[in-house]
Amino acid sequence: MAKIFSNIIKHRKVILPVIYLVLLLGGILFFNLVVVDYIEGFMVSVNNVELGIVKSRGDIMARLSVLERQIEHEKNIDIVFDEHLISYNPLETTLDKLAPQERLDSNLRDHLTYKCRVWALVVSGKETVYCRTREEVENLVKQLEQKFTPRELGGEKIEDLQLTILEQYTIEPALSYFDAIRKDESALEYALAGMQDVRTYTVLSGDNFFSIAMAHGIDFQTVVAANEEIQPDKLKPGDRIKLTVTNPVLSIQSTYRLIKDENIPPPVIVKMDGTLLRTQQIEEVAGEMGKKRVYSDRVVVNDKVIEVNIIREEILKAPRVRVLRFGTQRTPDDILVAGAFLPPGIGIISSPFGIVRWNGKVHSGIDVAVGEGTSVLAYDAGTIKLTAYDGGGYGNYVIILHDNGVET
């Protein structure tokens, strides 16, 4: 060993450069083979979320093909990935940094969306309802027609019925996200309320949220929710509120002749009797309802009557006249009321509250009769609170607020 070491020292000028060269070449070889084996690749991203590094775009296409078959088997429907969302950023990388298949598949499932090959009901150029098959869409259209086909009720007969779909529509292949696909009852429910029309309504005197909702066929809570900035009890004439009206995706118009038997109210003859108190009422002759057959042509769109034309009426049974005898004598109450609200001795209560009047309706007020030409004066000094017209009973009227809190 000492001799070998002595020879190395003696010939070091020759041996050391050889050793250095061997070490250098070995280091370069090790560095190239083990430490830095660079290759060209791509960082794959979806919506700016990095999914992993691959050697080529073909690697992604291969994984998408596998995932496509898996999802189609799970959902039982053909799909198309949203490949336009994928971006490829070229880079230099090493083999150990390539994304494993399992992680790449998981990331693609989590971040890359897909659409399903479906059939759509296209109304006026707009896709409205998606179903798996063309037959399902065709069945949906039939269900809508059946939904809005008029039915004969008791005592009614429908003739010459014609149904027309007012919009232009087609059934076409389309792409849709899986959650948007409708089926059976879900499809019909969506089609019945699939179109929304937002309108503006100006509040009139006497309006409130409930009456407005009823008049427009909208749920009361829907009207309140659409106008959160307005307190229901603060609503006043002139306010403008939003009304969200839902309509079916198709307008089914039905035209037909309706033959319907209707009652004829009996004519009422009223006789005033001074021998009876004004609170007394006697029916001398009991009336009897008549019957008539009415022929009318109707136009209805989605259960909403658009037009009614009466063609003719046939009297099946004439009504019998009803004769009523009303008392006119003043009661003690009349005298008290007249003394409180009218000059002494003027006026009688000709029609008290709650009485059934000549037209068969219950009287919702109190009528005080005075002679023709008598001045109509306020009960007492006060402030006019309201002047209006009520077609339901009062006609033209004035409400006066008095100092003692009484309104007349």
C-alpha positions in Angstrom: 0.0 0.0 0.0 2.9 2.4 0.9 4.5 1.5 -2.5 1.3 2.3 -4.4 0.8 5.6 -2.6 4.5 6.4 -3.3 4.0 5.8 -7.0 0.9 8.0 -7.1 2.8 10.8 -5.5 5.7 10.2 -7.9 3.5 10.3 -11.0 0.8 12.8 -9.8 1.2 15.1 -12.7 -0.1 12.4 -15.0 -2.6 10.6 -12.7 -4.4 13.6 -11.1 -5.7 15.1 -14.4 -7.0 11.7 -15.4 -8.9 11.4 -12.1 -10.3 14.9 -12.5 -11.5 14.1 -16.0 -13.2 10.9 -14.9 -14.9 12.7 -12.0 -16.1 15.5 -14.3 -17.4 13.2 -17.0 -19.2 11.1 -14.3 -20.8 14.2 -12.7 -22.0 15.5 -16.1 -23.5 12.1 -16.9 -25.2 11.8 -13.5 -26.6 15.4 -13.7 -28.0 14.7 -17.2 -29.5 11.3 -16.4 -30.7 11.8 -12.9 -30.8 15.4 -11.7 -32.1 17.5 -14.7 -33.9 15.5 -17.4 -35.9 18.5 -18.9 -38.7 17.9 -21.4 -41.3 20.2 -23.0 -44.8 20.1 -21.5 -47.9 22.1 -20.7 -49.5 23.4 -17.5 -53.2 22.7 -17.9 -55.7 25.1 -16.4 -59.5 25.5 -16.3 -60.8 29.0 -15.5 -57.4 30.0 -14.2 -57.3 26.9 -11.9 -54.1 24.9 -12.5 -55.0 21.1 -12.8 -51.5 19.7 -13.5 -48.6 19.3 -16.0 -48.8 17.0 -19.0 -46.4 16.2 -21.9 -48.9 17.0 -24.7 -52.4 18.1 -25.4 -53.1 14.6 -26.6 -52.7 13.4 -23.0 -55.7 15.7 -22.0 -57.8 14.6 -25.0 -57.2 10.9 -24.0 -58.2 11.6 -20.4 -61.4 13.5 -21.5 -62.3 10.6 -23.7 -62.1 8.2 -20.8 -64.0 10.6 -18.5 -66.7 11.2 -21.1 -67.5 7.4 -21.3 -67.6 7.2 -17.6 -70.0 10.1 -17.1 -72.2 9.0 -20.0 -72.5 5.6 -18.3 -73.4 7.2 -15.0 -75.9 9.7 -16.4 -77.2 7.6 -19.2 -76.9 10.5 -21.7 -74.4 11.7 -24.3 -72.2 14.6 -23.1 -69.8 17.2 -24.5 -67.1 18.8 -22.4 -66.7 22.5 -22.4 -63.2 22.2 -23.9 -63.0 25.9 -24.7 -62.5 26.5 -21.0 -59.2 24.6 -21.0 -55.9 26.6 -21.5 -52.4 25.1 -22.2 -49.4 27.0 -21.1 -46.1 25.6 -22.5 -43.2 25.1 -20.2 -40.0 23.0 -19.6 -40.5 20.3 -17.0 -39.1 17.0 -15.7 -40.7 13.6 -15.8 -41.2 13.6 -12.0 -43.5 16.7 -12.2 -46.0 15.2 -14.6 -49.5 14.9 -13.1 -50.6 11.4 -12.2 -53.6 10.1 -14.2 -55.7 9.8 -11.0 -55.1 13.3 -9.9 -55.6 14.7 -13.4 -58.9 12.8 -13.8 -60.1 14.1 -10.4 -59.2 17.7 -11.2 -60.9 17.5 -14.6 -64.1 16.2 -13.0 -64.1 18.9 -10.3 -63.4 21.9 -12.5 -64.4 21.2 -16.1 -68.1 21.5 -16.9 -69.9 19.6 -19.6 -73.2 19.8 -21.4 -75.6 17.0 -22.4 -77.0 16.3 -25.8 -80.8 17.0 -25.4 -83.9 18.2 -27.3 -85.2 21.7 -26.7 -88.6 23.4 -27.1 -87.6 26.5 -29.0 -90.3 29.3 -28.8 -89.8 32.4 -31.0 -86.1 31.5 -31.4 -85.5 31.0 -27.7 -84.7 27.6 -26.1 -87.2 27.3 -23.2 -87.5 23.7 -21.9 -84.9 20.8 -22.3 -85.8 17.1 -22.3 -83.8 14.0 -23.0 -85.7 12.9 -26.1 -87.7 14.5 -28.9 -90.7 12.4 -27.8 -90.6 13.9 -24.3 -90.8 17.4 -25.8 -93.6 16.4 -28.1 -95.5 15.0 -25.1 -94.9 18.2 -23.2 -96.6 20.2 -26.0 -99.6 17.8 -25.9 -99.8 18.2 -22.1 -99.9 22.0 -22.4 -102.7 21.7 -25.0 -104.7 19.3 -22.7 -104.1 21.6 -19.7 -105.8 24.5 -21.5 -108.5 22.6 -23.3 -111.9 23.9 -22.0 -113.9 21.3 -20.1 -117.7 21.0 -20.1 -119.2 21.7 -16.6 -122.6 20.9 -15.4 -125.3 22.3 -17.7 -122.7 23.2 -20.3 -121.9 22.0 -23.8 -118.9 22.9 -26.0 -119.1 22.8 -29.8 -116.7 23.6 -32.7 -113.6 23.6 -30.5 -110.4 24.6 -32.1 -107.0 24.8 -30.5 -104.2 27.0 -31.8 -100.6 27.6 -30.5 -100.1 31.3 -31.0 -96.2 31.3 -31.0 -93.9 29.9 -33.6 -92.2 26.9 -32.1 -89.9 24.1 -33.1 -88.3 21.0 -31.4 -84.5 21.0 -32.0 -81.4 19.2 -30.7 -79.5 21.3 -28.2 -76.9 21.3 -25.5 -77.9 21.8 -21.9 -76.4 21.4 -18.4 -77.6 18.2 -16.7 -79.5 20.1 -13.9 -81.6 22.0 -16.5 -83.1 18.8 -18.0 -86.8 18.5 -17.3 -88.9 15.3 -17.2 -92.6 14.6 -16.9 -94.3 16.7 -14.1 -91.2 18.8 -13.7 -91.2 19.7 -17.4 -94.9 20.6 -17.3 -94.5 22.7 -14.1 -91.6 24.6 -15.6 -93.4 25.1 -18.9 -96.4 26.6 -17.1 -94.4 29.2 -15.3 -91.3 29.5 -17.5 -91.8 33.0 -18.9 -91.7 36.0 -16.6 -93.1 39.4 -17.6 -92.2 42.3 -15.3 -94.8 45.1 -15.5 -95.2 48.5 -13.7 -98.6 49.3 -12.2 -99.8 52.7 -11.0 -101.8 52.5 -7.8 -105.4 53.8 -7.9 -107.7 55.0 -5.1 -108.9 52.1 -3.1 -106.1 49.8 -4.2 -104.1 47.6 -1.8 -101.5 44.9 -2.4 -104.1 42.1 -2.0 -106.6 43.6 -4.4 -103.9 44.3 -7.0 -102.6 40.8 -6.7 -106.1 39.3 -7.1 -106.8 41.5 -10.1 -103.7 40.4 -11.9 -103.8 36.7 -10.9 -100.6 37.0 -8.8 -99.8 35.6 -5.4 -100.0 38.3 -2.7 -96.6 37.5 -1.2 -95.0 37.7 -4.7 -96.3 41.3 -5.0 -95.0 42.2 -1.6 -91.6 40.6 -2.2 -91.2 42.4 -5.5 -91.8 45.8 -3.8 -89.8 45.6 -0.6 -89.2 49.3 -0.6 -92.9 50.0 -0.2 -94.7 49.3 3.1 -98.1 47.7 2.3 -99.9 49.9 4.8 -98.3 53.0 3.3 -99.5 52.4 -0.2 -101.2 55.4 -1.8 -102.6 56.5 -5.2 -99.9 57.3 -7.7 -97.3 54.9 -6.3 -95.7 52.7 -9.0 -95.2 49.1 -8.1 -93.6 46.1 -10.0 -95.7 43.1 -10.9 -93.9 39.9 -11.9 -96.4 37.9 -14.0 -95.5 34.3 -14.9 -96.8 32.9 -18.1 -96.6 29.5 -19.8 -93.9 29.1 -22.5 -96.7 28.5 -25.1 -100.0 30.4 -25.5 -102.8 27.9 -26.2 -105.8 29.7 -27.8 -109.1 27.9 -27.8 -112.1 29.1 -29.8 -115.4 27.4 -29.3 -119.2 27.8 -28.9 -120.4 27.5 -25.4 -124.0 26.4 -24.8 -125.0 27.0 -21.2 -128.2 27.0 -19.2 -128.5 30.0 -16.8 -131.0 31.1 -14.2 -133.2 34.2 -14.8 -133.7 36.2 -11.6 -137.4 36.9 -11.0 -138.6 40.5 -11.5 -139.4 42.2 -8.1 -142.4 44.4 -7.6 -142.2 46.6 -4.4 -145.3 48.0 -2.8 -144.9 50.6 -0.1 -147.4 50.1 2.8 -148.2 52.8 5.3 -149.8 50.4 7.7 -146.5 48.6 8.3 -143.4 49.8 10.2 -140.5 50.6 7.8 -138.6 47.6 9.4 -141.4 45.2 8.3 -141.3 43.4 5.0 -143.9 41.0 3.7 -143.5 38.7 0.6 -147.0 38.7 -1.0 -146.0 36.5 -3.9 -143.0 34.2 -3.9 -141.0 34.6 -7.1 -139.5 31.8 -9.0 -136.3 31.6 -11.0 -136.6 31.2 -14.7 -134.2 29.3 -17.0 -132.6 30.3 -20.3 -130.1 28.7 -22.7 -127.3 31.0 -23.8 -125.3 30.4 -27.0 -121.9 32.3 -27.0 -118.8 32.2 -29.1 -115.6 32.5 -26.9 -111.9 33.1 -27.4 -109.8 31.9 -24.5 -106.0 32.0 -24.1 -104.4 29.9 -21.4 -107.7 29.9 -19.3 -108.0 33.7 -19.7 -111.2 34.7 -21.4 -110.3 37.2 -24.2 -113.6 37.7 -26.0 -117.3 36.6 -25.5 -120.0 37.2 -28.1 -123.6 36.3 -27.2 -125.1 34.7 -30.3 -128.7 34.1 -29.0 -130.7 33.2 -25.9 -133.6 30.8 -25.6 -136.1 31.1 -22.8 -136.6 27.6 -21.4 -138.8 28.7 -18.5 -140.1 32.2 -17.7 -139.5 33.5 -14.2 -142.4 34.3 -11.9 -142.7 37.8 -10.5 -141.9 38.3 -6.8 -144.1 40.9 -5.0 -142.7 42.5 -1.8 -144.6 44.9 0.6 -142.4 47.3 2.5 -143.6 49.3 5.5 -143.1 53.1 5.6 -144.1 54.0 9.2 -141.4 55.7 11.2 -140.0 53.8 14.2 -138.7 55.2 17.4 -135.2 54.8 16.0 -136.2 56.9 13.1 -137.2 59.7 15.3 -134.0 59.6 17.3 -131.8 59.6 14.2 -133.8 62.4 12.6 -133.5 64.4 15.8 -129.7 63.9 15.9 -128.8 64.4 12.3 -131.7 66.2 10.6 -133.7 69.3 11.5 -136.7 68.4 13.6 -139.5 66.5 11.8 -137.6 66.1 8.5 -136.9 62.8 6.9 -137.6 59.1 7.6 -135.3 56.1 7.2 -136.6 54.7 4.0 -134.1 51.8 3.8 -132.3 50.6 6.9 -129.0 48.8 7.1 -129.1 45.1 6.3 -132.6 45.0 4.6 -133.0 43.0 1.4 -133.8 45.6 -1.3 -136.0 45.4 -4.4 -133.1 44.1 -6.5 -132.5 41.2 -4.1 -129.3 42.7 -2.6 -128.6 43.4 1.1 -128.5 47.1 1.8 -125.1 48.2 3.2 -126.1 51.7 4.3 -129.0 53.7 5.7 -131.2 55.8 3.4 -133.0 58.8 4.8 -135.9 60.0 2.6 -136.9 63.7 2.5 -139.2 65.7 0.2 -138.0 66.7 -3.2 -136.1 70.0 -3.2 -135.0 69.7 0.5 -131.5 71.1 1.0 -128.9 68.5 1.9 -126.8 70.0 4.7 -123.9 68.7 6.7 -124.7 67.3 10.2 -122.3 69.8 11.7 -119.3 71.9 10.9 -116.3 69.9 9.8 -113.7 69.1 7.1 -114.3 67.3 3.9 -112.3 64.1 4.1 -113.2 62.5 0.8 -115.4 63.0 -2.2 -115.7 60.0 -4.5 -118.0 57.7 -6.5 -118.9 54.2 -5.4 -120.4 52.1 -8.0 -121.2 49.3 -5.5 -123.9 51.2 -3.5 -123.3 54.8 -2.4 -123.0 56.5 -5.8 -121.6 60.0 -5.4 -120.8 60.7 -1.8 -119.0 63.1 0.5 -117.3 62.1 3.8 -117.1 64.9 6.4 -114.9 64.7 9.6 -116.3 66.6 12.5 -114.5 68.0 15.6 -116.0 65.3 17.9 -114.5 62.5 15.8 -117.8 61.6 14.1 -117.7 61.0 10.3 -120.8 61.6 8.3 
